[in-house]
Amino acid sequence: MELWYCRVCGLDYDESPWGPDGHSPDYSTCACCGVVFGYDDYTPNSARGYRAQWLAAGAVWFYPNMKPQNWQMNTQLQQVPARYH
Ligand SMILES: [Zn+2]
């Protein structure tokens, strides 16, 4: 099964929140960066803008209890799809 990676922070998901066709966002929230799928990750520019704000605010996990103990932010950021870098 192919993983889906958050366009803002690169967190991996078993299922795409953008739906099987890639155009049907479920408006859920990324556990890491807190982006609402379908809003701020809609275009490469909006994803970049949200990422810049999130990083500037200290890259805090939206759901802190889901943060891995050995979380490596830079490794995860490398998983952001190239189009959204
Ligand atoms: Zn994210």
PDB file of the backbone (N, CA, C, O) and the ligand in Angstrom, with CONECT records:
HET     ZN  A 101       1
ATOM      1  N   MET A   1       0.844  -1.193   0.000  1.00  0.00           N
ATOM      2  CA  MET A   1       0.000   0.000   0.000  1.00  0.00           C
ATOM      3  C   MET A   1       0.886   1.253   0.000  1.00  0.00           C
ATOM      4  O   MET A   1       1.901   1.324   0.693  1.00  0.00           O
ATOM      5  N   GLU A   2       0.478   2.196  -0.772  1.00  0.00           N
ATOM      6  CA  GLU A   2       1.255   3.419  -0.887  1.00  0.00           C
ATOM      7  C   GLU A   2       0.871   4.386   0.218  1.00  0.00           C
ATOM      8  O   GLU A   2      -0.309   4.584   0.509  1.00  0.00           O
ATOM      9  N   LEU A   3       1.876   4.981   0.825  1.00  0.00           N
ATOM     10  CA  LEU A   3       1.602   5.971   1.852  1.00  0.00           C
ATOM     11  C   LEU A   3       1.327   7.327   1.205  1.00  0.00           C
ATOM     12  O   LEU A   3       1.769   7.614   0.092  1.00  0.00           O
ATOM     13  N   TRP A   4       0.594   8.134   1.932  1.00  0.00           N
ATOM     14  CA  TRP A   4       0.352   9.510   1.501  1.00  0.00           C
ATOM     15  C   TRP A   4       1.078  10.421   2.479  1.00  0.00           C
ATOM     16  O   TRP A   4       1.065  10.184   3.687  1.00  0.00           O
ATOM     17  N   TYR A   5       1.713  11.467   1.952  1.00  0.00           N
ATOM     18  CA  TYR A   5       2.494  12.357   2.813  1.00  0.00           C
ATOM     19  C   TYR A   5       1.878  13.753   2.843  1.00  0.00           C
ATOM     20  O   TYR A   5       1.501  14.314   1.814  1.00  0.00           O
ATOM     21  N   CYS A   6       1.791  14.289   4.047  1.00  0.00           N
ATOM     22  CA  CYS A   6       1.246  15.635   4.214  1.00  0.00           C
ATOM     23  C   CYS A   6       2.025  16.627   3.344  1.00  0.00           C
ATOM     24  O   CYS A   6       3.255  16.607   3.318  1.00  0.00           O
ATOM     25  N   ARG A   7       1.306  17.481   2.642  1.00  0.00           N
ATOM     26  CA  ARG A   7       1.932  18.439   1.726  1.00  0.00           C
ATOM     27  C   ARG A   7       2.617  19.566   2.476  1.00  0.00           C
ATOM     28  O   ARG A   7       3.427  20.300   1.910  1.00  0.00           O
ATOM     29  N   VAL A   8       2.287  19.699   3.755  1.00  0.00           N
ATOM     30  CA  VAL A   8       2.881  20.772   4.549  1.00  0.00           C
ATOM     31  C   VAL A   8       4.072  20.265   5.353  1.00  0.00           C
ATOM     32  O   VAL A   8       5.151  20.857   5.320  1.00  0.00           O
ATOM     33  N   CYS A   9       3.865  19.145   6.090  1.00  0.00           N
ATOM     34  CA  CYS A   9       4.902  18.705   7.032  1.00  0.00           C
ATOM     35  C   CYS A   9       5.518  17.361   6.677  1.00  0.00           C
ATOM     36  O   CYS A   9       6.545  16.995   7.247  1.00  0.00           O
ATOM     37  N   GLY A  10       4.911  16.602   5.738  1.00  0.00           N
ATOM     38  CA  GLY A  10       5.502  15.336   5.325  1.00  0.00           C
ATOM     39  C   GLY A  10       5.116  14.135   6.178  1.00  0.00           C
ATOM     40  O   GLY A  10       5.627  13.036   5.961  1.00  0.00           O
ATOM     41  N   LEU A  11       4.222  14.327   7.145  1.00  0.00           N
ATOM     42  CA  LEU A  11       3.787  13.187   7.954  1.00  0.00           C
ATOM     43  C   LEU A  11       3.109  12.149   7.047  1.00  0.00           C
ATOM     44  O   LEU A  11       2.360  12.507   6.138  1.00  0.00           O
ATOM     45  N   ASP A  12       3.382  10.853   7.304  1.00  0.00           N
ATOM     46  CA  ASP A  12       2.834   9.808   6.437  1.00  0.00           C
ATOM     47  C   ASP A  12       1.481   9.323   6.935  1.00  0.00           C
ATOM     48  O   ASP A  12       1.230   9.222   8.136  1.00  0.00           O
ATOM     49  N   TYR A  13       0.620   9.028   5.968  1.00  0.00           N
ATOM     50  CA  TYR A  13      -0.727   8.531   6.245  1.00  0.00           C
ATOM     51  C   TYR A  13      -0.977   7.263   5.428  1.00  0.00           C
ATOM     52  O   TYR A  13      -0.540   7.156   4.283  1.00  0.00           O
ATOM     53  N   ASP A  14      -1.692   6.297   6.035  1.00  0.00           N
ATOM     54  CA  ASP A  14      -2.049   5.067   5.324  1.00  0.00           C
ATOM     55  C   ASP A  14      -3.040   5.351   4.208  1.00  0.00           C
ATOM     56  O   ASP A  14      -3.023   4.705   3.161  1.00  0.00           O
ATOM     57  N   GLU A  15      -3.906   6.332   4.452  1.00  0.00           N
ATOM     58  CA  GLU A  15      -4.921   6.684   3.466  1.00  0.00           C
ATOM     59  C   GLU A  15      -4.858   8.165   3.172  1.00  0.00           C
ATOM     60  O   GLU A  15      -4.625   8.976   4.069  1.00  0.00           O
ATOM     61  N   SER A  16      -5.063   8.519   1.921  1.00  0.00           N
ATOM     62  CA  SER A  16      -5.021   9.933   1.562  1.00  0.00           C
ATOM     63  C   SER A  16      -6.268  10.650   2.068  1.00  0.00           C
ATOM     64  O   SER A  16      -7.388  10.218   1.793  1.00  0.00           O
ATOM     65  N   PRO A  17      -6.080  11.752   2.810  1.00  0.00           N
ATOM     66  CA  PRO A  17      -7.243  12.547   3.220  1.00  0.00           C
ATOM     67  C   PRO A  17      -7.847  13.307   2.035  1.00  0.00           C
ATOM     68  O   PRO A  17      -8.870  13.977   2.174  1.00  0.00           O
ATOM     69  N   TRP A  18      -7.206  13.196   0.878  1.00  0.00           N
ATOM     70  CA  TRP A  18      -7.735  13.829  -0.335  1.00  0.00           C
ATOM     71  C   TRP A  18      -8.566  12.848  -1.144  1.00  0.00           C
ATOM     72  O   TRP A  18      -8.959  13.145  -2.272  1.00  0.00           O
ATOM     73  N   GLY A  19      -8.836  11.682  -0.572  1.00  0.00           N
ATOM     74  CA  GLY A  19      -9.705  10.711  -1.227  1.00  0.00           C
ATOM     75  C   GLY A  19      -8.991   9.924  -2.315  1.00  0.00           C
ATOM     76  O   GLY A  19      -7.891  10.282  -2.737  1.00  0.00           O
ATOM     77  N   PRO A  20      -9.637   8.837  -2.767  1.00  0.00           N
ATOM     78  CA  PRO A  20      -9.034   7.954  -3.773  1.00  0.00           C
ATOM     79  C   PRO A  20      -8.733   8.690  -5.082  1.00  0.00           C
ATOM     80  O   PRO A  20      -7.783   8.337  -5.780  1.00  0.00           O
ATOM     81  N   ASP A  21      -9.534   9.710  -5.423  1.00  0.00           N
ATOM     82  CA  ASP A  21      -9.313  10.417  -6.683  1.00  0.00           C
ATOM     83  C   ASP A  21      -8.362  11.601  -6.517  1.00  0.00           C
ATOM     84  O   ASP A  21      -8.009  12.262  -7.494  1.00  0.00           O
ATOM     85  N   GLY A  22      -7.950  11.864  -5.272  1.00  0.00           N
ATOM     86  CA  GLY A  22      -7.020  12.963  -5.035  1.00  0.00           C
ATOM     87  C   GLY A  22      -7.660  14.345  -5.106  1.00  0.00           C
ATOM     88  O   GLY A  22      -6.961  15.357  -5.051  1.00  0.00           O
ATOM     89  N   HIS A  23      -8.974  14.391  -5.227  1.00  0.00           N
ATOM     90  CA  HIS A  23      -9.663  15.680  -5.352  1.00  0.00           C
ATOM     91  C   HIS A  23     -10.832  15.820  -4.377  1.00  0.00           C
ATOM     92  O   HIS A  23     -11.653  16.727  -4.510  1.00  0.00           O
ATOM     93  N   SER A  24     -10.901  14.920  -3.402  1.00  0.00           N
ATOM     94  CA  SER A  24     -12.041  14.937  -2.483  1.00  0.00           C
ATOM     95  C   SER A  24     -11.555  15.000  -1.036  1.00  0.00           C
ATOM     96  O   SER A  24     -11.642  14.012  -0.307  1.00  0.00           O
ATOM     97  N   PRO A  25     -11.046  16.155  -0.624  1.00  0.00           N
ATOM     98  CA  PRO A  25     -10.511  16.267   0.734  1.00  0.00           C
ATOM     99  C   PRO A  25     -11.590  16.047   1.788  1.00  0.00           C
ATOM    100  O   PRO A  25     -12.754  16.398   1.594  1.00  0.00           O
ATOM    101  N   ASP A  26     -11.172  15.455   2.913  1.00  0.00           N
ATOM    102  CA  ASP A  26     -12.152  15.176   3.976  1.00  0.00           C
ATOM    103  C   ASP A  26     -12.117  16.243   5.077  1.00  0.00           C
ATOM    104  O   ASP A  26     -12.818  16.125   6.082  1.00  0.00           O
ATOM    105  N   TYR A  27     -11.303  17.277   4.883  1.00  0.00           N
ATOM    106  CA  TYR A  27     -11.235  18.389   5.825  1.00  0.00           C
ATOM    107  C   TYR A  27     -10.895  17.944   7.244  1.00  0.00           C
ATOM    108  O   TYR A  27     -11.287  18.585   8.219  1.00  0.00           O
ATOM    109  N   SER A  28     -10.158  16.836   7.345  1.00  0.00           N
ATOM    110  CA  SER A  28      -9.623  16.457   8.649  1.00  0.00           C
ATOM    111  C   SER A  28      -8.344  17.266   8.890  1.00  0.00           C
ATOM    112  O   SER A  28      -7.903  18.025   8.028  1.00  0.00           O
ATOM    113  N   THR A  29      -7.769  17.091  10.059  1.00  0.00           N
ATOM    114  CA  THR A  29      -6.632  17.917  10.472  1.00  0.00           C
ATOM    115  C   THR A  29      -5.381  17.080  10.605  1.00  0.00           C
ATOM    116  O   THR A  29      -5.424  15.989  11.173  1.00  0.00           O
ATOM    117  N   CYS A  30      -4.270  17.571  10.091  1.00  0.00           N
ATOM    118  CA  CYS A  30      -3.006  16.849  10.227  1.00  0.00           C
ATOM    119  C   CYS A  30      -2.595  16.823  11.696  1.00  0.00           C
ATOM    120  O   CYS A  30      -2.585  17.854  12.369  1.00  0.00           O
ATOM    121  N   ALA A  31      -2.254  15.620  12.186  1.00  0.00           N
ATOM    122  CA  ALA A  31      -1.878  15.470  13.594  1.00  0.00           C
ATOM    123  C   ALA A  31      -0.614  16.241  13.923  1.00  0.00           C
ATOM    124  O   ALA A  31      -0.392  16.626  15.071  1.00  0.00           O
ATOM    125  N   CYS A  32       0.198  16.462  12.929  1.00  0.00           N
ATOM    126  CA  CYS A  32       1.491  17.116  13.179  1.00  0.00           C
ATOM    127  C   CYS A  32       1.401  18.627  12.994  1.00  0.00           C
ATOM    128  O   CYS A  32       1.552  19.383  13.954  1.00  0.00           O
ATOM    129  N   CYS A  33       1.153  19.068  11.760  1.00  0.00           N
ATOM    130  CA  CYS A  33       1.225  20.513  11.491  1.00  0.00           C
ATOM    131  C   CYS A  33      -0.114  21.213  11.690  1.00  0.00           C
ATOM    132  O   CYS A  33      -0.164  22.441  11.760  1.00  0.00           O
ATOM    133  N   GLY A  34      -1.199  20.445  11.784  1.00  0.00           N
ATOM    134  CA  GLY A  34      -2.499  21.049  12.050  1.00  0.00           C
ATOM    135  C   GLY A  34      -3.191  21.630  10.824  1.00  0.00           C
ATOM    136  O   GLY A  34      -4.221  22.293  10.945  1.00  0.00           O
ATOM    137  N   VAL A  35      -2.621  21.382   9.634  1.00  0.00           N
ATOM    138  CA  VAL A  35      -3.274  21.891   8.441  1.00  0.00           C
ATOM    139  C   VAL A  35      -4.605  21.159   8.253  1.00  0.00           C
ATOM    140  O   VAL A  35      -4.708  19.967   8.541  1.00  0.00           O
ATOM    141  N   VAL A  36      -5.602  21.865   7.777  1.00  0.00           N
ATOM    142  CA  VAL A  36      -6.872  21.235   7.429  1.00  0.00           C
ATOM    143  C   VAL A  36      -6.782  20.825   5.960  1.00  0.00           C
ATOM    144  O   VAL A  36      -6.657  21.671   5.073  1.00  0.00           O
ATOM    145  N   PHE A  37      -6.849  19.501   5.715  1.00  0.00           N
ATOM    146  CA  PHE A  37      -6.709  19.010   4.353  1.00  0.00           C
ATOM    147  C   PHE A  37      -7.875  19.514   3.511  1.00  0.00           C
ATOM    148  O   PHE A  37      -9.041  19.267   3.819  1.00  0.00           O
ATOM    149  N   GLY A  38      -7.532  20.227   2.440  1.00  0.00           N
ATOM    150  CA  GLY A  38      -8.568  20.809   1.592  1.00  0.00           C
ATOM    151  C   GLY A  38      -8.572  22.322   1.670  1.00  0.00           C
ATOM    152  O   GLY A  38      -9.153  22.987   0.812  1.00  0.00           O
ATOM    153  N   TYR A  39      -7.932  22.874   2.687  1.00  0.00           N
ATOM    154  CA  TYR A  39      -7.832  24.322   2.792  1.00  0.00           C
ATOM    155  C   TYR A  39      -6.414  24.795   2.494  1.00  0.00           C
ATOM    156  O   TYR A  39      -6.090  25.156   1.363  1.00  0.00           O
ATOM    157  N   ASP A  40      -5.583  24.786   3.521  1.00  0.00           N
ATOM    158  CA  ASP A  40      -4.266  25.395   3.348  1.00  0.00           C
ATOM    159  C   ASP A  40      -3.286  24.532   2.563  1.00  0.00           C
ATOM    160  O   ASP A  40      -2.196  24.995   2.225  1.00  0.00           O
ATOM    161  N   ASP A  41      -3.653  23.285   2.266  1.00  0.00           N
ATOM    162  CA  ASP A  41      -2.758  22.464   1.439  1.00  0.00           C
ATOM    163  C   ASP A  41      -3.302  22.354   0.017  1.00  0.00           C
ATOM    164  O   ASP A  41      -2.945  21.437  -0.722  1.00  0.00           O
ATOM    165  N   TYR A  42      -4.162  23.286  -0.355  1.00  0.00           N
ATOM    166  CA  TYR A  42      -4.846  23.204  -1.643  1.00  0.00           C
ATOM    167  C   TYR A  42      -3.889  23.437  -2.809  1.00  0.00           C
ATOM    168  O   TYR A  42      -3.963  22.742  -3.823  1.00  0.00           O
ATOM    169  N   THR A  43      -3.009  24.395  -2.671  1.00  0.00           N
ATOM    170  CA  THR A  43      -2.045  24.673  -3.738  1.00  0.00           C
ATOM    171  C   THR A  43      -0.631  24.635  -3.160  1.00  0.00           C
ATOM    172  O   THR A  43      -0.454  24.758  -1.948  1.00  0.00           O
ATOM    173  N   PRO A  44       0.382  24.465  -4.025  1.00  0.00           N
ATOM    174  CA  PRO A  44       1.772  24.495  -3.540  1.00  0.00           C
ATOM    175  C   PRO A  44       2.063  25.771  -2.761  1.00  0.00           C
ATOM    176  O   PRO A  44       2.746  25.732  -1.737  1.00  0.00           O
ATOM    177  N   ASN A  45       1.549  26.902  -3.239  1.00  0.00           N
ATOM    178  CA  ASN A  45       1.812  28.166  -2.550  1.00  0.00           C
ATOM    179  C   ASN A  45       1.184  28.223  -1.174  1.00  0.00           C
ATOM    180  O   ASN A  45       1.815  28.671  -0.217  1.00  0.00           O
ATOM    181  N   SER A  46      -0.059  27.771  -1.068  1.00  0.00           N
ATOM    182  CA  SER A  46      -0.721  27.828   0.233  1.00  0.00           C
ATOM    183  C   SER A  46      -0.059  26.843   1.200  1.00  0.00           C
ATOM    184  O   SER A  46       0.044  27.121   2.394  1.00  0.00           O
ATOM    185  N   ALA A  47       0.391  25.691   0.685  1.00  0.00           N
ATOM    186  CA  ALA A  47       1.088  24.720   1.541  1.00  0.00           C
ATOM    187  C   ALA A  47       2.402  25.309   2.044  1.00  0.00           C
ATOM    188  O   ALA A  47       2.765  25.136   3.208  1.00  0.00           O
ATOM    189  N   ARG A  48       3.105  26.001   1.163  1.00  0.00           N
ATOM    190  CA  ARG A  48       4.374  26.631   1.564  1.00  0.00           C
ATOM    191  C   ARG A  48       4.125  27.704   2.616  1.00  0.00           C
ATOM    192  O   ARG A  48       4.868  27.812   3.591  1.00  0.00           O
ATOM    193  N   GLY A  49       3.078  28.493   2.415  1.00  0.00           N
ATOM    194  CA  GLY A  49       2.777  29.558   3.350  1.00  0.00           C
ATOM    195  C   GLY A  49       2.432  29.017   4.725  1.00  0.00           C
ATOM    196  O   GLY A  49       2.887  29.535   5.745  1.00  0.00           O
ATOM    197  N   TYR A  50       1.611  27.956   4.739  1.00  0.00           N
ATOM    198  CA  TYR A  50       1.238  27.358   6.015  1.00  0.00           C
ATOM    199  C   TYR A  50       2.462  26.752   6.689  1.00  0.00           C
ATOM    200  O   TYR A  50       2.625  26.859   7.904  1.00  0.00           O
ATOM    201  N   ARG A  51       3.332  26.109   5.886  1.00  0.00           N
ATOM    202  CA  ARG A  51       4.546  25.486   6.438  1.00  0.00           C
ATOM    203  C   ARG A  51       5.439  26.546   7.078  1.00  0.00           C
ATOM    204  O   ARG A  51       5.965  26.346   8.172  1.00  0.00           O
ATOM    205  N   ALA A  52       5.603  27.666   6.393  1.00  0.00           N
ATOM    206  CA  ALA A  52       6.458  28.731   6.921  1.00  0.00           C
ATOM    207  C   ALA A  52       5.935  29.231   8.269  1.00  0.00           C
ATOM    208  O   ALA A  52       6.705  29.461   9.201  1.00  0.00           O
ATOM    209  N   GLN A  53       4.611  29.395   8.355  1.00  0.00           N
ATOM    210  CA  GLN A  53       4.009  29.843   9.621  1.00  0.00           C
ATOM    211  C   GLN A  53       4.195  28.811  10.725  1.00  0.00           C
ATOM    212  O   GLN A  53       4.517  29.141  11.866  1.00  0.00           O
ATOM    213  N   TRP A  54       3.980  27.540  10.348  1.00  0.00           N
ATOM    214  CA  TRP A  54       4.087  26.453  11.327  1.00  0.00           C
ATOM    215  C   TRP A  54       5.524  26.359  11.849  1.00  0.00           C
ATOM    216  O   TRP A  54       5.742  26.211  13.051  1.00  0.00           O
ATOM    217  N   LEU A  55       6.499  26.447  10.942  1.00  0.00           N
ATOM    218  CA  LEU A  55       7.904  26.371  11.364  1.00  0.00           C
ATOM    219  C   LEU A  55       8.263  27.577  12.228  1.00  0.00           C
ATOM    220  O   LEU A  55       8.966  27.445  13.230  1.00  0.00           O
ATOM    221  N   ALA A  56       7.774  28.757  11.832  1.00  0.00           N
ATOM    222  CA  ALA A  56       8.087  29.974  12.584  1.00  0.00           C
ATOM    223  C   ALA A  56       7.505  29.921  13.992  1.00  0.00           C
ATOM    224  O   ALA A  56       8.037  30.522  14.926  1.00  0.00           O
ATOM    225  N   ALA A  57       6.394  29.184  14.125  1.00  0.00           N
ATOM    226  CA  ALA A  57       5.749  29.079  15.435  1.00  0.00           C
ATOM    227  C   ALA A  57       6.347  27.956  16.277  1.00  0.00           C
ATOM    228  O   ALA A  57       5.856  27.672  17.370  1.00  0.00           O
ATOM    229  N   GLY A  58       7.412  27.311  15.774  1.00  0.00           N
ATOM    230  CA  GLY A  58       8.107  26.302  16.557  1.00  0.00           C
ATOM    231  C   GLY A  58       7.793  24.872  16.178  1.00  0.00           C
ATOM    232  O   GLY A  58       8.188  23.948  16.889  1.00  0.00           O
ATOM    233  N   ALA A  59       7.082  24.664  15.058  1.00  0.00           N
ATOM    234  CA  ALA A  59       6.778  23.320  14.562  1.00  0.00           C
ATOM    235  C   ALA A  59       6.152  22.434  15.646  1.00  0.00           C
ATOM    236  O   ALA A  59       6.581  21.301  15.866  1.00  0.00           O
ATOM    237  N   VAL A  60       5.146  22.969  16.304  1.00  0.00           N
ATOM    238  CA  VAL A  60       4.465  22.253  17.384  1.00  0.00           C
ATOM    239  C   VAL A  60       3.462  21.255  16.809  1.00  0.00           C
ATOM    240  O   VAL A  60       2.758  21.559  15.846  1.00  0.00           O
ATOM    241  N   TRP A  61       3.401  20.062  17.403  1.00  0.00           N
ATOM    242  CA  TRP A  61       2.419  19.049  16.969  1.00  0.00           C
ATOM    243  C   TRP A  61       1.013  19.471  17.369  1.00  0.00           C
ATOM    244  O   TRP A  61       0.776  19.889  18.502  1.00  0.00           O
ATOM    245  N   PHE A  62       0.093  19.357  16.434  1.00  0.00           N
ATOM    246  CA  PHE A  62      -1.300  19.717  16.693  1.00  0.00           C
ATOM    247  C   PHE A  62      -1.900  18.773  17.731  1.00  0.00           C
ATOM    248  O   PHE A  62      -2.637  19.196  18.622  1.00  0.00           O
ATOM    249  N   TYR A  63      -1.571  17.490  17.602  1.00  0.00           N
ATOM    250  CA  TYR A  63      -1.952  16.494  18.613  1.00  0.00           C
ATOM    251  C   TYR A  63      -0.665  15.997  19.264  1.00  0.00           C
ATOM    252  O   TYR A  63      -0.076  15.021  18.800  1.00  0.00           O
ATOM    253  N   PRO A  64      -0.227  16.651  20.325  1.00  0.00           N
ATOM    254  CA  PRO A  64       1.087  16.338  20.919  1.00  0.00           C
ATOM    255  C   PRO A  64       1.216  14.882  21.356  1.00  0.00           C
ATOM    256  O   PRO A  64       2.317  14.332  21.356  1.00  0.00           O
ATOM    257  N   ASN A  65       0.100  14.250  21.728  1.00  0.00           N
ATOM    258  CA  ASN A  65       0.187  12.859  22.197  1.00  0.00           C
ATOM    259  C   ASN A  65       0.494  11.886  21.052  1.00  0.00           C
ATOM    260  O   ASN A  65       0.791  10.717  21.295  1.00  0.00           O
ATOM    261  N   MET A  66       0.425  12.363  19.815  1.00  0.00           N
ATOM    262  CA  MET A  66       0.749  11.503  18.675  1.00  0.00           C
ATOM    263  C   MET A  66       2.181  11.713  18.186  1.00  0.00           C
ATOM    264  O   MET A  66       2.616  11.076  17.227  1.00  0.00           O
ATOM    265  N   LYS A  67       2.889  12.585  18.834  1.00  0.00           N
ATOM    266  CA  LYS A  67       4.264  12.866  18.417  1.00  0.00           C
ATOM    267  C   LYS A  67       5.184  11.721  18.825  1.00  0.00           C
ATOM    268  O   LYS A  67       5.242  11.370  20.004  1.00  0.00           O
ATOM    269  N   PRO A  68       5.904  11.131  17.869  1.00  0.00           N
ATOM    270  CA  PRO A  68       6.844  10.054  18.228  1.00  0.00           C
ATOM    271  C   PRO A  68       7.944  10.584  19.136  1.00  0.00           C
ATOM    272  O   PRO A  68       8.350  11.741  19.030  1.00  0.00           O
ATOM    273  N   GLN A  69       8.424   9.716  20.039  1.00  0.00           N
ATOM    274  CA  GLN A  69       9.440  10.155  20.982  1.00  0.00           C
ATOM    275  C   GLN A  69      10.717  10.596  20.278  1.00  0.00           C
ATOM    276  O   GLN A  69      11.380  11.548  20.691  1.00  0.00           O
ATOM    277  N   ASN A  70      11.044   9.880  19.204  1.00  0.00           N
ATOM    278  CA  ASN A  70      12.294  10.190  18.500  1.00  0.00           C
ATOM    279  C   ASN A  70      12.013  10.946  17.201  1.00  0.00           C
ATOM    280  O   ASN A  70      12.667  10.729  16.181  1.00  0.00           O
ATOM    281  N   TRP A  71      11.036  11.826  17.267  1.00  0.00           N
ATOM    282  CA  TRP A  71      10.625  12.553  16.060  1.00  0.00           C
ATOM    283  C   TRP A  71      11.780  13.347  15.460  1.00  0.00           C
ATOM    284  O   TRP A  71      12.480  14.079  16.159  1.00  0.00           O
ATOM    285  N   GLN A  72      11.963  13.188  14.156  1.00  0.00           N
ATOM    286  CA  GLN A  72      12.999  13.933  13.432  1.00  0.00           C
ATOM    287  C   GLN A  72      12.316  14.844  12.428  1.00  0.00           C
ATOM    288  O   GLN A  72      11.907  14.397  11.357  1.00  0.00           O
ATOM    289  N   MET A  73      12.192  16.102  12.764  1.00  0.00           N
ATOM    290  CA  MET A  73      11.464  17.028  11.910  1.00  0.00           C
ATOM    291  C   MET A  73      12.051  17.094  10.497  1.00  0.00           C
ATOM    292  O   MET A  73      11.308  17.036   9.517  1.00  0.00           O
ATOM    293  N   ASN A  74      13.356  17.213  10.389  1.00  0.00           N
ATOM    294  CA  ASN A  74      13.955  17.398   9.069  1.00  0.00           C
ATOM    295  C   ASN A  74      13.778  16.168   8.186  1.00  0.00           C
ATOM    296  O   ASN A  74      13.586  16.288   6.976  1.00  0.00           O
ATOM    297  N   THR A  75      13.842  14.975   8.798  1.00  0.00           N
ATOM    298  CA  THR A  75      13.623  13.749   8.036  1.00  0.00           C
ATOM    299  C   THR A  75      12.201  13.726   7.505  1.00  0.00           C
ATOM    300  O   THR A  75      11.965  13.368   6.352  1.00  0.00           O
ATOM    301  N   GLN A  76      11.254  14.110   8.354  1.00  0.00           N
ATOM    302  CA  GLN A  76       9.854  14.109   7.937  1.00  0.00           C
ATOM    303  C   GLN A  76       9.596  15.155   6.855  1.00  0.00           C
ATOM    304  O   GLN A  76       8.844  14.902   5.914  1.00  0.00           O
ATOM    305  N   LEU A  77      10.208  16.314   6.982  1.00  0.00           N
ATOM    306  CA  LEU A  77      10.003  17.371   5.991  1.00  0.00           C
ATOM    307  C   LEU A  77      10.469  16.933   4.601  1.00  0.00           C
ATOM    308  O   LEU A  77       9.953  17.408   3.590  1.00  0.00           O
ATOM    309  N   GLN A  78      11.452  16.022   4.556  1.00  0.00           N
ATOM    310  CA  GLN A  78      11.940  15.540   3.257  1.00  0.00           C
ATOM    311  C   GLN A  78      10.893  14.694   2.542  1.00  0.00           C
ATOM    312  O   GLN A  78      11.019  14.424   1.347  1.00  0.00           O
ATOM    313  N   GLN A  79       9.861  14.277   3.272  1.00  0.00           N
ATOM    314  CA  GLN A  79       8.811  13.458   2.667  1.00  0.00           C
ATOM    315  C   GLN A  79       7.715  14.303   1.995  1.00  0.00           C
ATOM    316  O   GLN A  79       6.830  13.773   1.323  1.00  0.00           O
ATOM    317  N   VAL A  80       7.792  15.605   2.188  1.00  0.00           N
ATOM    318  CA  VAL A  80       6.808  16.470   1.521  1.00  0.00           C
ATOM    319  C   VAL A  80       6.920  16.245   0.013  1.00  0.00           C
ATOM    320  O   VAL A  80       8.022  16.293  -0.532  1.00  0.00           O
ATOM    321  N   PRO A  81       5.796  16.001  -0.672  1.00  0.00           N
ATOM    322  CA  PRO A  81       5.845  15.791  -2.118  1.00  0.00           C
ATOM    323  C   PRO A  81       6.544  16.953  -2.820  1.00  0.00           C
ATOM    324  O   PRO A  81       6.326  18.116  -2.480  1.00  0.00           O
ATOM    325  N   ALA A  82       7.386  16.627  -3.803  1.00  0.00           N
ATOM    326  CA  ALA A  82       8.261  17.622  -4.436  1.00  0.00           C
ATOM    327  C   ALA A  82       7.489  18.847  -4.917  1.00  0.00           C
ATOM    328  O   ALA A  82       7.985  19.969  -4.815  1.00  0.00           O
ATOM    329  N   ARG A  83       6.309  18.647  -5.429  1.00  0.00           N
ATOM    330  CA  ARG A  83       5.518  19.746  -5.973  1.00  0.00           C
ATOM    331  C   ARG A  83       5.187  20.797  -4.910  1.00  0.00           C
ATOM    332  O   ARG A  83       4.914  21.953  -5.232  1.00  0.00           O
ATOM    333  N   TYR A  84       5.214  20.389  -3.658  1.00  0.00           N
ATOM    334  CA  TYR A  84       4.802  21.290  -2.574  1.00  0.00           C
ATOM    335  C   TYR A  84       5.980  21.813  -1.762  1.00  0.00           C
ATOM    336  O   TYR A  84       5.790  22.450  -0.726  1.00  0.00           O
ATOM    337  N   HIS A  85       7.192  21.546  -2.229  1.00  0.00           N
ATOM    338  CA  HIS A  85       8.384  22.051  -1.522  1.00  0.00           C
ATOM    339  C   HIS A  85       8.416  23.568  -1.554  1.00  0.00           C
ATOM    340  O   HIS A  85       9.339  24.177  -1.013  1.00  0.00           O
TER     341      HIS A  85
HETATM  342 ZN    ZN A 101       1.055  17.954   8.252  1.00  0.00          ZN2+
END
